[in-house]
Amino acid sequence: MNFVVGITGGIGSGKSAVTAHLENLGIDVVDADLAARVVVEPGQPALEAIAEHFGAHILQHDGHLDRAALRKIVFEDPQARTWLESVTHPAIRQEIESQLQSATSPYVVLSSPLLLEAKQHSFVNHVVVVDVTEELQVARTTVRDSNSVELVQKIMAAQLPRTERISRADEVIDNSGTLTDLEAQADALHRRMLERATKHAGRS
């Protein structure tokens, strides 16, 4: 199995900027959010179950999932969220595992906002948390996605508390500075992970 680096962070933390930089350096990135989209494409069993449970109004006219409508439901109803996760998480794990196994770069990144919450950390050898203050999370996300402060705070509340996320990390990248600062930290991470991957390959 490849050496897998899990990268996570709360909404608005800059996790995607780190993984995009590593991808530019030639590293394969498995994005759990994209895997989550694959398993609810038209024709997939998970989408059929979701439509049956929540009703056909959860689908767009072309048969695709109306993700915004579903997001609104599950963040306002914890039971709905629990049911949705029971359907989607096993399918997402299977898709992630398949993509990790087919990666060919020296190490592979698993990028996931739910790396720790959804137990996806069982796939990885090294956990990296991209961290910013909660105030910065709200400020950056409301600007980026044009979401209300209230919705961003609900999304944050559904994720692990910042302190717990940091406590479970093997290392933390601080994204309170500029993009240049962040990319310099990503470069340093890349060098360390190449070394780790070489050692890992020697032991396997």
Summary of the structure (lengths in Angstrom):
residues: 204
radius of gyration: 17.6
end to end distance: 8.4
largest distance: 53.0
contacts: 621
relative contact order: 0.22
helix: 59%
strand: 12%
